Amino acid sequence: MVVRTPLWGSKSDGMDLTGNTVLITGGGSGIGASLASAFHRLGNTVIVAGRRAGALAAMVASHPGMAAIELDVTDPESVKRAVAVVVRDHPSLNVLINNAGIVSGDDPGSLIDEASMTAEVETNFLGPIRLTSALMAHLRRQPRAHLVYVTSFAGFTPVALYSVFSATKAALHSYVLSQRFALKDTRVTVQEIIPPWVATGFVGATDHALAMPLEAFIAQTMADLATDALESVATEGSACRNNPGRREHAYIEKFNTFLLAQSF
């Protein structure tokens, strides 16, 4: 299921799924690894990034021609180093998929572990902003560029057992809305992938009856990215996504256009 909300002047052109140079964070496992494989099969140049060198090496070994770079999105110096290397070695980079994420169970009605809470906010929310900001000047110089963010159905209908994770994904969605508005007159498009519960082992068993099969999720996501959809929302997660209503894209566009016309 895709979202094609008409906007006042905003572009939402689909991605050409071939001929790209794609950087995917969290590319060593789960959704990130599967997206990397899908883009690789289509002949794109793919760079997987993450903190686990072993997982990255395994991806490269099983995908001839794929590249990898160690990257910790919670560390500004790591981001700075990785961006310098990627831009130097892959000057045609035109697609960034912000997929890296972590989750820790918590109880918002009790004491939440400080280290776990901070790590989730740094990885899931500040990390994508930090990396995208560092690459923005490069991406804006490309003939066509695409920013893709992996959020979650939990950002719209929070899961109380994962309250901090849910909140980080809601915050990232809000940032995506602002960034899409800011880039509407550029050659950079912004798309959002909103997974349901997917059978990756990220949460729960990979064979859980409620989890969407990973292969089906990736197939639908790739198809959606090639359209003019602002979002890719699997049917399995659409009820949760519908919680705040789908008119927010148009509302955000109209609201910000109004504000820009004011004097402060």
SVG drawing of the C-alpha trace seen along z (x, -y; Angstrom):
<svg xmlns="http://www.w3.org/2000/svg" viewBox="-7 -41 45 61">
<polyline fill="none" stroke="black" stroke-width="0.4" points="0.0,0.0 1.4,-3.4 0.6,-6.9 0.1,-9.4 -1.1,-12.5 -1.4,-15.4 0.7,-18.3 0.8,-22.0 3.8,-22.2 5.9,-19.4 7.6,-16.8 7.3,-13.1 9.1,-11.5 9.8,-7.8 13.3,-6.4 14.8,-4.8 15.8,-1.4 18.8,-1.0 22.0,-3.0 22.3,-4.3 25.0,-4.4 23.3,-3.5 24.5,-3.8 22.5,-1.8 23.0,-2.1 22.4,1.0 23.2,2.9 24.7,6.0 21.4,7.7 17.6,7.6 15.8,5.1 19.0,3.2 20.8,6.3 17.7,7.4 17.4,3.9 21.1,4.0 20.7,7.4 17.7,6.2 19.5,3.1 22.6,5.1 20.6,7.6 19.4,4.8 22.9,3.8 23.3,0.7 26.5,-0.1 25.8,0.7 27.7,-0.3 26.6,1.2 27.4,-0.6 27.3,0.4 29.1,1.0 29.7,4.8 32.6,5.5 31.9,9.2 28.4,8.7 29.6,6.2 32.3,8.6 29.8,11.4 27.6,9.1 30.5,8.2 31.7,11.8 28.2,13.0 27.6,10.0 30.6,9.5 31.0,5.9 29.3,4.6 31.3,2.3 31.2,1.8 32.3,-0.8 32.3,-0.8 30.1,-3.5 28.6,-4.4 25.9,-7.0 26.0,-7.9 29.6,-9.2 30.1,-12.5 33.7,-11.7 32.8,-8.3 30.2,-9.9 32.7,-12.5 35.3,-9.9 32.9,-7.6 31.3,-10.4 34.8,-11.6 35.7,-8.0 32.3,-7.3 32.3,-10.6 35.9,-10.1 35.5,-6.5 31.9,-6.8 31.4,-10.3 28.3,-9.2 26.5,-8.4 22.9,-9.6 20.8,-7.4 21.0,-7.3 18.8,-4.8 18.8,-5.6 17.9,-2.2 20.1,-1.7 18.1,-1.2 18.1,0.5 15.3,1.4 15.3,2.1 12.3,3.1 11.2,0.6 8.4,-0.4 7.4,-4.1 5.6,-3.6 8.9,-2.7 12.5,-3.7 14.0,-3.5 17.7,-2.5 19.7,-5.6 22.2,-3.9 19.6,-2.1 17.4,-5.2 20.2,-7.3 21.5,-4.7 18.0,-4.5 17.6,-8.2 21.2,-8.6 20.9,-5.7 17.3,-5.9 16.8,-9.7 20.0,-11.7 22.0,-9.3 20.0,-9.7 19.9,-13.4 23.6,-13.6 24.5,-11.4 22.0,-13.1 23.3,-16.5 26.9,-15.5 25.9,-14.2 23.4,-16.9 25.8,-19.2 27.0,-16.2 23.5,-14.9 22.3,-18.3 25.0,-18.4 23.7,-15.2 21.5,-15.3 18.9,-13.3 19.2,-12.1 17.0,-10.3 16.8,-10.2 15.0,-7.2 14.2,-6.8 13.0,-3.6 10.7,-4.5 8.1,-2.2 4.4,-1.6 5.2,-2.2 5.9,-5.8 2.2,-6.3 0.7,-3.8 3.2,-3.4 4.0,-0.1 4.1,-0.6 6.6,2.2 9.0,0.2 8.0,-3.3 11.4,-5.0 11.8,-3.2 8.3,-4.3 9.0,-7.8 12.2,-8.0 10.4,-6.8 7.6,-9.4 10.3,-12.0 12.1,-10.8 8.8,-10.9 8.3,-14.5 11.8,-15.4 11.1,-13.7 8.1,-15.9 10.1,-19.1 13.0,-17.9 10.7,-17.1 9.3,-20.6 12.7,-22.1 13.9,-20.1 10.8,-20.5 12.4,-22.8 15.6,-20.8 16.7,-17.6 16.5,-15.6 13.4,-13.6 12.5,-12.2 10.6,-8.9 9.7,-7.1 9.4,-3.3 7.1,-2.5 7.5,1.2 4.9,3.3 6.2,6.0 8.6,7.8 10.1,11.2 13.7,10.3 14.4,11.2 14.7,7.5 11.7,8.1 10.2,11.5 10.7,14.8 11.3,14.8 8.4,17.3 5.9,15.4 2.4,15.6 1.9,11.8 5.1,10.9 5.2,10.0 7.6,12.3 10.8,10.4 10.8,11.3 7.2,10.0 8.0,6.8 11.1,6.1 9.3,6.9 6.6,4.4 9.0,1.8 11.1,1.9 8.0,1.6 6.8,-1.4 10.2,-3.2 9.8,-3.2 6.5,-5.1 5.8,-8.7 4.7,-7.5 5.8,-9.7 5.5,-6.6 5.7,-2.8 3.2,-1.3 2.5,2.4 -1.1,3.5 -0.2,5.3 0.7,2.0 -1.8,-0.3 -4.2,-0.4 -1.5,-1.6 -0.3,-4.2 -3.8,-5.5 -4.0,-6.5 -3.2,-10.2 -4.7,-10.3 -3.0,-10.6 -3.8,-14.3 -0.8,-15.4 1.4,-15.6 -0.8,-18.2 -1.4,-19.9 2.3,-20.2 2.9,-21.6 0.2,-24.2 1.0,-25.1 4.7,-25.8 4.0,-27.6 1.7,-29.9 4.3,-30.5 7.0,-31.4 4.7,-34.1 4.6,-35.8 7.0,-38.4 8.5,-37.7"/>
</svg>
